């Protein structure tokens, strides 16, 4: 090759090389300083991986009991029940449904009836009975959680763990992402005196764990002699919100229609323990809060003046079609999450309740026992009733929260 020709001389390419190096250096510095992290190329849930080795060996030749609902699908939206039924080496003998039923249409708190095809775990019994497990060698649990302590799917999982331990049955958890950023751990830790089906474990409201990780914690805390196996996620990072994955959102329950709902839920579910409407009966549950007697214009101005990070409160009237104030005109506010990396839903909800209490002391009422079960203690309500600052309330739960964060590390898989 003749480099004496002008088009082929090395010095002709030097400016391009220098420019390319400078550009690549600039991009590298920009990515580092902005905290950019490459996302996984392909996320697979436990439902996607159950047919891989070594997991498939756990169910080959087994009679399978399946605990699931409409969220139990693979990444291509095929139901896990259909996938298992189509596998020649195992047989589904029994199916179980949690709160809201197998198809997720039953409203919160309503009992789910058993049928000839599906046993309800939110009806006459919360736990699989020995009779239900007669033809079961392996119990598979595959349900999408939302990352908040009072969502009852964790409670159903614990009841299945206890039943499997008592009947010497292997329990397999098909793991799924925590949809609301599993690096975030917030709120008061449950006190034993406030334990109920909306709070079974000594964890904070926002626990930052997947169902598989939670199962490991529950096995330890309840000292269960259980053959527990986890089919883990692959290609998932703890910092990811569900919208940052390739997975499609399927409403885990009737009043959890979107990821925005899940983002506010850990805090604004506390409104259920009051005589305020939490927006049930509207298309934006937990994003709307109000009542016929609320001065929502004044409330929104005060809340926005507080400068609560990552959120804006806007007056928005609504008329619930069911639940509290059914058919009545409610003066309300809508919670707009502007920056979910800064937004703390629990403290935001406490600010809202405190300001309403100060402005409507005679109208706002707490359902003491229910609110305390949701909060995980009685002192959050008692401090709100006294008008204590939210900062003081949050400071009180910090020691237990720090201890939980330390203990949680033992059970993290990702």
C-alpha positions in Angstrom: 0.0 0.0 0.0 1.4 3.4 -1.0 1.1 5.8 1.9 2.7 8.6 -0.3 -0.7 9.1 -1.9 -2.5 12.1 -0.2 -5.6 10.1 0.6 -3.7 7.4 2.4 -1.2 9.4 4.4 -1.4 8.7 8.2 -1.3 12.4 9.1 -4.6 12.8 7.2 -6.4 10.7 9.9 -4.8 12.3 13.0 -7.4 15.1 13.4 -10.2 12.5 13.2 -8.5 10.2 15.7 -7.9 13.1 18.1 -11.5 14.2 17.8 -12.8 10.7 18.3 -10.7 10.2 21.5 -11.9 13.6 22.8 -15.5 12.7 22.1 -15.2 9.2 23.8 -13.5 10.8 26.8 -16.3 13.4 27.1 -19.0 10.7 26.9 -17.2 8.6 29.6 -16.9 11.5 32.0 -20.5 12.5 31.4 -21.8 9.0 32.1 -19.7 8.7 35.3 -20.7 12.2 36.7 -24.4 11.7 36.0 -24.5 8.3 37.8 -25.6 6.5 34.6 -25.6 2.7 34.9 -26.3 0.2 32.1 -29.5 -1.7 32.5 -29.7 -5.4 32.2 -30.3 -6.6 28.6 -32.9 -9.1 29.5 -34.8 -9.6 32.8 -36.2 -13.0 33.6 -38.5 -13.7 36.6 -38.8 -17.0 38.5 -41.7 -17.9 36.1 -39.3 -17.6 33.2 -36.6 -19.7 34.9 -38.5 -22.6 36.5 -37.9 -24.8 33.4 -34.1 -24.3 33.6 -31.7 -26.6 35.4 -31.4 -27.0 38.3 -34.9 -25.6 39.0 -36.8 -28.0 36.7 -35.5 -30.9 38.7 -37.4 -29.6 41.7 -40.8 -30.3 40.0 -40.1 -33.2 37.6 -42.3 -36.1 38.6 -44.0 -34.1 41.3 -47.6 -33.3 42.1 -47.8 -29.5 42.2 -50.0 -27.1 44.2 -50.0 -23.7 42.7 -50.6 -20.4 44.6 -51.0 -17.6 42.1 -53.3 -15.0 40.5 -53.5 -12.9 37.3 -49.9 -11.5 37.9 -48.4 -15.0 37.7 -47.1 -14.8 34.1 -43.8 -15.1 32.3 -42.2 -12.2 30.4 -44.4 -13.0 27.4 -47.6 -12.9 29.5 -48.2 -16.6 29.5 -49.9 -17.7 32.7 -47.7 -19.9 34.9 -50.6 -22.3 35.4 -50.7 -22.9 31.6 -46.9 -23.3 31.4 -46.8 -25.8 34.2 -49.8 -27.7 32.8 -48.1 -28.0 29.4 -45.0 -29.5 31.0 -45.0 -33.3 30.7 -42.9 -34.0 33.8 -45.2 -32.5 36.5 -48.9 -32.3 37.3 -50.9 -29.5 38.8 -53.2 -31.1 41.2 -54.4 -28.2 43.3 -54.7 -24.4 42.8 -55.0 -21.7 45.5 -56.0 -18.0 45.2 -55.1 -15.1 47.6 -57.1 -12.0 48.4 -58.9 -10.5 45.4 -59.2 -14.0 43.8 -57.5 -15.8 41.0 -58.4 -13.1 38.5 -57.9 -10.1 40.8 -61.4 -8.8 40.6 -62.7 -9.1 44.2 -62.5 -5.9 46.1 -60.3 -5.4 49.2 -61.5 -7.2 52.4 -64.2 -9.2 50.6 -64.0 -12.9 51.1 -63.0 -15.0 48.2 -65.1 -18.1 47.7 -63.5 -21.5 47.0 -64.7 -23.3 43.8 -64.3 -26.9 42.4 -61.1 -25.7 40.7 -59.5 -23.3 43.2 -59.2 -23.2 47.0 -59.5 -19.7 48.5 -56.8 -18.5 51.0 -58.9 -15.4 51.8 -62.2 -16.9 52.9 -63.0 -19.6 55.5 -59.3 -20.2 55.9 -56.2 -18.2 55.3 -53.9 -21.2 55.2 -53.9 -24.4 53.1 -55.3 -27.2 55.2 -53.9 -30.7 55.3 -56.9 -31.9 53.3 -56.1 -29.3 50.6 -52.6 -30.6 50.4 -53.3 -34.3 50.2 -52.2 -34.6 46.6 -49.4 -32.0 46.7 -45.7 -32.8 46.8 -44.4 -29.3 45.9 -46.2 -26.0 46.5 -45.3 -23.2 44.1 -45.9 -19.5 45.0 -46.0 -17.0 42.1 -47.6 -13.6 42.9 -46.4 -10.0 42.2 -46.1 -7.9 45.4 -46.0 -4.1 45.6 -43.3 -3.6 48.2 -45.5 -2.4 51.1 -45.9 -4.3 54.4 -49.6 -4.2 54.6 -50.2 -5.7 51.1 -51.6 -9.1 52.1 -49.7 -11.3 49.6 -46.8 -11.5 52.0 -49.2 -12.7 54.7 -50.6 -15.3 52.3 -47.1 -16.5 51.5 -46.3 -16.9 55.3 -49.4 -19.0 55.7 -48.3 -21.2 52.8 -44.9 -21.5 54.4 -46.4 -22.6 57.7 -48.6 -25.1 55.9 -45.8 -26.5 53.9 -43.6 -26.8 57.0 -46.3 -28.6 58.9 -47.0 -31.0 56.1 -43.4 -31.6 55.1 -43.9 -30.2 51.6 -41.3 -28.3 49.6 -42.2 -24.6 48.9 -40.9 -22.9 45.8 -41.0 -19.2 45.4 -40.9 -17.9 41.8 -39.3 -14.5 42.5 -40.4 -11.2 41.0 -39.1 -7.6 41.2 -40.0 -5.3 44.0 -41.6 -2.7 41.8 -40.9 0.5 43.7 -37.1 0.6 44.0 -35.8 -2.0 46.4 -33.0 0.2 47.6 -35.5 2.3 49.5 -36.4 1.2 53.1 -38.8 3.6 54.9 -41.3 4.0 57.7 -41.9 2.5 61.2 -41.1 -1.2 61.8 -44.1 -3.3 62.9 -44.4 -3.8 66.6 -45.6 -7.3 67.7 -48.6 -5.8 69.5 -49.9 -4.5 66.2 -49.4 -7.6 64.1 -52.3 -8.7 61.9 -53.0 -10.0 58.4 -52.0 -6.6 57.1 -48.7 -6.8 58.9 -47.2 -10.2 59.9 -43.5 -9.4 60.0 -41.2 -7.0 61.9 -40.4 -5.0 58.9 -41.0 -1.3 58.0 -43.8 -0.2 55.8 -41.5 0.1 52.7 -39.3 -2.9 53.2 -37.2 -3.0 50.0 -37.3 -6.7 49.5 -38.6 -9.2 46.9 -40.9 -12.0 47.8 -38.1 -14.5 47.7 -36.0 -12.4 50.1 -39.0 -11.8 52.3 -39.6 -15.6 52.4 -36.0 -16.1 53.7 -36.6 -13.5 56.4 -39.9 -15.0 57.4 -38.4 -18.5 57.6 -35.8 -17.2 60.0 -38.0 -15.0 62.1 -40.7 -17.7 62.6 -38.1 -20.5 62.9 -39.8 -22.7 60.3 -38.5 -26.2 59.6 -39.2 -25.8 55.9 -37.6 -26.9 52.6 -37.8 -23.4 51.0 -36.4 -22.9 47.5 -36.2 -19.7 45.5 -36.1 -19.5 41.8 -34.3 -16.1 41.6 -34.6 -13.2 39.1 -31.8 -12.7 36.6 -31.0 -9.4 34.9 -32.6 -7.3 37.6 -31.0 -4.5 39.6 -32.4 -3.3 43.0 -32.5 0.4 41.9 -34.9 -0.4 39.1 -38.5 0.7 39.2 -40.9 -1.6 37.4 -41.2 0.9 34.5 -37.4 0.5 34.0 -37.8 -3.2 33.3 -39.1 -4.9 30.2 -42.0 -6.3 32.1 -45.7 -5.3 31.6 -47.6 -4.0 34.6 -50.5 -6.2 35.5 -52.7 -4.7 38.3 -52.0 -6.9 41.4 -55.4 -5.9 42.8 -58.4 -3.9 41.7 -57.2 -0.7 43.4 -53.6 -1.0 42.2 -54.1 0.0 38.6 -50.7 1.6 37.8 -47.1 1.9 39.0 -48.0 5.5 40.1 -50.5 3.9 42.5 -47.8 1.7 43.9 -45.5 4.6 44.3 -47.9 6.5 46.7 -49.4 3.4 48.3 -46.9 2.9 51.1 -47.9 6.2 52.6 -51.4 7.0 51.5 -52.8 3.6 52.4 -52.7 5.0 56.0 -55.7 7.2 55.0 -57.7 4.0 55.0 -57.5 4.1 58.8 -59.4 7.4 58.9 -62.8 8.8 57.8 -61.2 10.4 54.7 -61.7 8.8 51.3 -58.5 7.3 50.0 -59.9 7.5 46.5 -61.4 4.0 46.3 -64.3 4.1 43.9 -62.4 6.4 41.5 -59.9 5.7 38.8 -57.0 7.0 40.9 -57.1 5.2 44.3 -54.5 6.4 46.8 -53.6 9.3 44.5 -56.8 11.1 45.5 -57.7 11.9 49.2 -60.7 13.9 50.3 -64.1 14.2 51.9 -67.2 16.4 51.7 -66.0 18.6 54.5 -62.4 19.1 53.5 -61.0 22.6 52.6 -58.8 21.2 49.9 -57.7 24.6 48.5 -56.2 25.7 51.8 -54.8 22.3 52.4 -53.0 22.0 49.1 -51.5 25.5 49.5 -50.2 24.7 53.0 -48.8 21.3 51.9 -47.0 22.8 48.9 -45.6 25.6 51.1 -43.9 22.9 53.3 -41.7 22.0 50.4 -42.1 18.3 50.8 -39.6 16.8 48.3 -40.7 15.3 45.0 -44.4 15.9 45.3 -47.1 18.5 44.4 -50.6 18.6 45.9 -53.4 19.9 43.7 -57.0 20.5 44.6 -59.2 17.8 42.8 -62.8 17.0 43.5 -64.2 13.5 43.0 -67.3 11.4 43.5 -66.6 7.8 44.6 -68.7 5.1 43.0 -68.3 2.8 46.0 -66.5 2.7 49.4 -66.4 5.8 51.7 -68.7 8.6 50.6 -70.2 6.6 47.8 -72.0 8.9 45.4 -71.1 12.0 47.4 -69.1 15.0 46.2 -65.7 15.1 47.8 -63.4 18.0 48.0 -60.0 16.4 47.6 -56.5 16.7 46.6 -54.4 14.7 44.1 -50.9 13.6 44.9 -48.6 14.3 41.9 -45.2 12.6 42.3 -42.8 14.8 40.5 -39.5 13.1 41.4 -39.9 9.6 42.8 -36.2 9.4 43.8 -36.9 12.2 46.4 -40.5 11.4 47.3 -41.1 9.7 50.6 -44.7 8.6 50.5 -44.9 7.8 54.2 -43.8 11.1 55.5 -45.8 12.9 52.8 -49.0 11.1 54.0 -48.2 12.0 57.6 -47.8 15.7 56.6 -51.2 15.5 55.0 -52.9 13.9 58.0 -51.3 16.3 60.4 -52.4 19.4 58.5 -55.9 18.0 58.1 -56.0 17.3 61.9 -54.9 20.9 62.6 -57.6 22.4 60.3 -60.4 20.0 60.9 -60.0 18.6 64.5 -63.7 17.9 64.9 -64.2 16.3 61.5 -61.1 14.1 61.0 -61.5 10.8 62.8 -59.2 7.8 63.2 -60.3 4.2 63.2 -57.8 3.6 66.0 -57.3 -0.2 65.8 -57.2 -0.2 62.0 -54.9 2.8 61.6 -52.5 1.2 64.2 -52.4 -2.1 62.4 -51.5 -0.2 59.2 -48.9 2.0 60.9 -47.6 -1.0 62.9 -47.9 0.8 66.3 -50.1 3.2 68.2 -47.7 6.0 68.8 -47.8 7.3 65.2 -51.5 8.0 65.6 -51.1 9.4 69.1 -48.4 11.8 68.0 -50.5 13.0 65.0 -53.5 13.5 67.4 -51.2 15.7 69.6 -50.1 17.7 66.6 -46.4 16.6 66.9 -44.2 17.5 63.9 -43.7 14.8 61.3 -40.0 15.2 61.8 -40.4 14.1 65.4 -42.5 11.1 64.4 -40.0 10.0 61.8 -37.1 10.4 64.2 -38.8 8.0 66.6 -38.8 5.1 64.1 -35.2 5.6 63.0 -33.5 3.3 65.6 -35.7 0.3 64.7 -35.3 1.2 61.0 -31.5 1.2 61.2 -31.6 -2.2 63.0 -33.9 -3.6 60.3 -31.6 -2.4 57.5 -28.7 -4.2 59.2 -30.8 -7.4 59.7 -32.2 -7.3 56.2 -28.7 -7.6 54.6 -28.6 -11.3 55.6 -31.5 -12.1 53.3 -30.8 -10.1 50.2 -30.3 -12.1 47.0 -29.5 -9.3 44.6 
